[in-house]
Amino acid sequence: MDDFQGKTVLVTGGSRGLGEAVCRRFASAGCRVIVNYAHGADAAEKVAKEISGIAYSCDIADEKAVEKMFSDIGPVDILVNNARIDPYKRGKDTSDGDWWDAVMSVNLKGAYLCGKFAFEDMKKRRWGRMIHISSLWAYQPANERMLSYAAAKSAMHALSRGFANLGAEYGITSNVLAPGLIMTDLIMTRLTPEQLEKEMAGIPLGRGASTSEVAEAVFKVADTPFLTGEIINLNGGAFMRA
Ligand SMILES: NC(=O)c1ccc[n+]([C@@H]2O[C@H](COP(=O)([O-])OP(=O)(O)OC[C@H]3O[C@@H](n4cnc5c(N)ncnc54)[C@H](OP(=O)(O)O)[C@@H]3O)[C@@H](O)[C@H]2O)c1
């Protein structure tokens, strides 16, 4: 087991939902946590203040901005690629192609860029952890809304294995955590009781995961040095109903 005290953790999309819980978990282990976000400064500042971390605004789809973020925050020991475009936030005038590009830019290119910049310093320090947050949607046949989202999540698995391969000789591990339903505040306000019931029917354990239990799994992945190139599925048994 590694000592996490003082390690720098970058959590993309750390301002709410799962990202916020991940920030809190690593902070509780004594890490210096960078709470990345793109739009909601108040939420990110609040989380950062409560965990004595640093809120950092950066659109991870913007290569120059990502480069500047890494130069500002210094070497990152642990990267949690968590940020995503909300698949329900597509504007009504956005074309199919533009939406595809937007989803890929944040959910996949952003994860790649953060991985690439983090990787260079991890190599020099001969230690690093990358955890990429994927989804059950990487496997299950997508509906129209989730097509680009699912494709990006699936591609993230290849991205993670690539970093695992490149990083192994330097003591850098890279893994995917693929959750099923997570009971974030956003999900709880979005789903009607009927929709929630339908979701639960597909989960043998009969519930969604709490943000803190998924964050705990993220932490355990980071704290398992011999684990690399893997995909950890955390879905309450939903695979058995697929
Ligand atoms: N919720 C679920 O049921 C569920 C299930 C399976 C997998 N997941 C995965 O778990 C992760 C977290 O999900 P969540 O539900 O907690 O997400 P969420 O509530 O939609 O939060 C997304 C986060 O990403 C940030 N973000 C969005 N665009 C960004 C950009 N361009 N650059 C930097 N940050 C950006 C948001 O901050 P701003 O608003 O400030 O931009 C926010 O902090 C995602 O990867 C998601 O795919 C979620």
The ligand as an SDF file (V2000), in Angstrom:
LIG
                    3D

 48 52  0  0  0  0  0  0  0  0999 V2000
  -24.2820    9.5880  -12.5960 N   0  0  0  0  0  0  0  0  0  0  0  0
  -24.3200    8.3380  -13.0100 C   0  0  0  0  0  0  0  0  0  0  0  0
  -25.3000    7.6070  -12.8020 O   0  0  0  0  0  0  0  0  0  0  0  0
  -23.1410    7.7580  -13.7360 C   0  0  0  0  0  0  0  0  0  0  0  0
  -23.1890    6.4100  -14.1150 C   0  0  0  0  0  0  0  0  0  0  0  0
  -22.0880    5.8470  -14.7550 C   0  0  0  0  0  0  0  0  0  0  0  0
  -20.9600    6.6050  -14.9860 C   0  0  0  0  0  0  0  0  0  0  0  0
  -20.9550    7.9320  -14.6280 N   0  0  0  0  0  0  0  0  0  0  0  0
  -19.7320    8.6960  -14.8920 C   0  0  0  0  0  0  0  0  0  0  0  0
  -19.2460    9.2480  -13.6810 O   0  0  0  0  0  0  0  0  0  0  0  0
  -18.6150   10.5000  -13.9320 C   0  0  0  0  0  0  0  0  0  0  0  0
  -19.2560   11.5770  -13.0670 C   0  0  0  0  0  0  0  0  0  0  0  0
  -20.6370   11.6120  -13.3180 O   0  0  0  0  0  0  0  0  0  0  0  0
  -21.5880   12.6430  -12.5920 P   0  0  0  0  0  0  0  0  0  0  0  0
  -22.9670   12.1410  -12.7430 O   0  0  0  0  0  0  0  0  0  0  0  0
  -21.0490   12.9520  -11.2490 O   0  0  0  0  0  0  0  0  0  0  0  0
  -21.3830   13.9260  -13.5860 O   0  0  0  0  0  0  0  0  0  0  0  0
  -21.9850   15.3960  -13.5480 P   0  0  0  0  0  0  0  0  0  0  0  0
  -22.8430   15.6180  -12.3510 O   0  0  0  0  0  0  0  0  0  0  0  0
  -22.5750   15.6690  -14.8980 O   0  0  0  0  0  0  0  0  0  0  0  0
  -20.6780   16.3170  -13.3540 O   0  0  0  0  0  0  0  0  0  0  0  0
  -19.7880   16.4850  -14.4050 C   0  0  0  0  0  0  0  0  0  0  0  0
  -18.5880   17.2810  -13.9340 C   0  0  0  0  0  0  0  0  0  0  0  0
  -17.7710   17.5350  -15.0900 O   0  0  0  0  0  0  0  0  0  0  0  0
  -17.4810   18.9290  -15.1570 C   0  0  0  0  0  0  0  0  0  0  0  0
  -17.2840   19.3080  -16.5580 N   0  0  0  0  0  0  0  0  0  0  0  0
  -18.1750   19.3070  -17.5710 C   0  0  0  0  0  0  0  0  0  0  0  0
  -17.6010   19.7250  -18.7120 N   0  0  0  0  0  0  0  0  0  0  0  0
  -16.2940   19.9610  -18.4050 C   0  0  0  0  0  0  0  0  0  0  0  0
  -15.1870   20.4060  -19.1660 C   0  0  0  0  0  0  0  0  0  0  0  0
  -15.2870   20.6950  -20.4720 N   0  0  0  0  0  0  0  0  0  0  0  0
  -13.9890   20.5480  -18.5420 N   0  0  0  0  0  0  0  0  0  0  0  0
  -13.8680   20.2770  -17.2160 C   0  0  0  0  0  0  0  0  0  0  0  0
  -14.8850   19.8460  -16.4390 N   0  0  0  0  0  0  0  0  0  0  0  0
  -16.0890   19.6960  -17.0370 C   0  0  0  0  0  0  0  0  0  0  0  0
  -18.6720   19.5950  -14.4850 C   0  0  0  0  0  0  0  0  0  0  0  0
  -18.3370   20.8790  -13.9930 O   0  0  0  0  0  0  0  0  0  0  0  0
  -18.9440   22.2350  -14.6320 P   0  0  0  0  0  0  0  0  0  0  0  0
  -20.4200   22.1060  -14.5960 O   0  0  0  0  0  0  0  0  0  0  0  0
  -18.4040   23.3370  -13.7840 O   0  0  0  0  0  0  0  0  0  0  0  0
  -18.3840   22.2840  -15.9990 O   0  0  0  0  0  0  0  0  0  0  0  0
  -18.9180   18.6360  -13.3270 C   0  0  0  0  0  0  0  0  0  0  0  0
  -18.0240   18.8960  -12.2760 O   0  0  0  0  0  0  0  0  0  0  0  0
  -18.7890   10.7840  -15.4440 C   0  0  0  0  0  0  0  0  0  0  0  0
  -17.6220   10.3860  -16.1190 O   0  0  0  0  0  0  0  0  0  0  0  0
  -19.9400    9.8850  -15.8090 C   0  0  0  0  0  0  0  0  0  0  0  0
  -19.9370    9.5310  -17.1750 O   0  0  0  0  0  0  0  0  0  0  0  0
  -22.0050    8.5130  -14.0040 C   0  0  0  0  0  0  0  0  0  0  0  0
  1  2  1  0
  2  3  2  0
  2  4  1  0
  4  5  1  0
  4 48  2  0
  5  6  2  0
  6  7  1  0
  7  8  2  0
  8  9  1  0
  8 48  1  0
  9 10  1  0
  9 46  1  0
 10 11  1  0
 11 12  1  0
 11 44  1  0
 12 13  1  0
 13 14  1  0
 14 15  2  0
 14 16  1  0
 14 17  1  0
 17 18  1  0
 18 19  2  0
 18 20  1  0
 18 21  1  0
 21 22  1  0
 22 23  1  0
 23 24  1  0
 23 42  1  0
 24 25  1  0
 25 26  1  0
 25 36  1  0
 26 27  1  0
 26 35  1  0
 27 28  2  0
 28 29  1  0
 29 30  1  0
 29 35  2  0
 30 31  1  0
 30 32  2  0
 32 33  1  0
 33 34  2  0
 34 35  1  0
 36 37  1  0
 36 42  1  0
 37 38  1  0
 38 39  2  0
 38 40  1  0
 38 41  1  0
 42 43  1  0
 44 45  1  0
 44 46  1  0
 46 47  1  0
M  CHG  2   8   1  16  -1
M  END
$$$$
